[in-house]
Amino acid sequence: MDLVTFVVENLIGIAIAAVIGAGVFQFVMGVRTQRRNVARNEALFVSMFPDLQPYFHPTKLIEFVRARLASRPPQGGKVWKNPPGFGVEDASIGFDNGRESVQLRDAQGQVLADFFFEEHPEGGVIRFGKGKFTVNLREQVPRVRYWHPDREFKWSQPKGWTFVTRVADEPFSRSDSDSSSSSSSGSSRDSSISGTTAAAAGAAGIVAAGGAFDGGGASQAWDDSAGSEGGTATAY
């Protein structure tokens, strides 16, 4: 083997190793970035929707609705021990004028939260206070959307969170790449709120949105109205 061949073969080997190394590095960094985004968005949900803590996370609602649809309670009501998703002692289910009410209770029988449940073509609807959760189990990937007169969100496992608040009256998903603001008609609107801004907004109670998903009014798009009422919750 002459010197030229030796050098060329070694350069090729080094180039291949460099490409593989760069690919591995990008993969590791991508995983780390994804984990940071997930943690940050979960923190945004807690800060912007404190009244939904700790029972009304989308993953918990999906688990509960799936189990509830698999077992319809009698019209006389029942006590459901360890209801899936909520991690509480039991759920007292009753019916009043055809409406199904659910009370989450601890071991001492104290009501932790209560809401109304409705079966829905997509899966189930949970009405809590003035808010409405629509849990979609019809599609392969479960989705949850939340409507409230003041604020909204969408959630699914692969896509994560999309929020609408007074701070951002257009839907936004927070990620490292969402750092630019758009401008139109002489005004600028930042559709990717920083974690600090969103947390401050949540702490200040600025958690309302006049906007909607899918380009239409929230009440119109989701067949709901600002006057919808559900259960109330005690202090968590």
C-alpha positions, 0 to 999 in steps of 0.5 A: 500500500502506497502512502497516498492510498493509506492517507486516503483510506484513513481520511475516509475512515475519519470522515465516516467516524465524524459523520456518525459522531455528529449524528449521535450528538444531534440525537442526544441533544434532540432527546435532551431538548425534547425532555426540557420542552416537556418539563417546561410545558408541564410547568406552564400547565400548572402555572396557568391552570392552578384550579385544575390541579391536581386531578384534571391533567389530560392523562388522568382524564383519558384513563378515567373516561376509558374506564367509565365507558367500559362500565356504565353505572346504574341509575341509582348510582354507585361508589367506585373504589379507586377510580382510574386516573385520579388516585383517590379513595373513591368516586361517588356517582349519582344521577340528578335529572338525567345528569351524571355527577361524580364526587372524588372523595378521600378516605375520610369521605371529604369531597376533593372535587366534583364534576359532571360526566357525559358520554360523547361520540368522541368519548366523554365530556367532563364539565368542571366549574365553567370549563369543559373537557372533551376527551377524544378516544375515537382516534388512535391517539387520544386527545383532550381539549379544554374550553373555558370562557377565559382560557383554552388548551389542546393536548395529545401525547405526541404533540404536547400542549397548545394554549390560548390565554390573554397573554397570547390570544392566538394558539401557541405551543412553547418550544425552543424553536418558538422564539420569533414574533409575527407582525401584521397591520402595524402590530406585533404579537408574540405567539410563543410566550416565555416560561417566565411570562406565562408563569407570571401571567398565571400567578397574576390570574391573567389566564383568559383568551378571547381566541379559539382553536381551528380558526373559529369561536371556541363556543361555536367550534366546540358546541359550547357556551360561556354559560355551561356549568359543572361541578365545583372543587374544594381546596386541594 
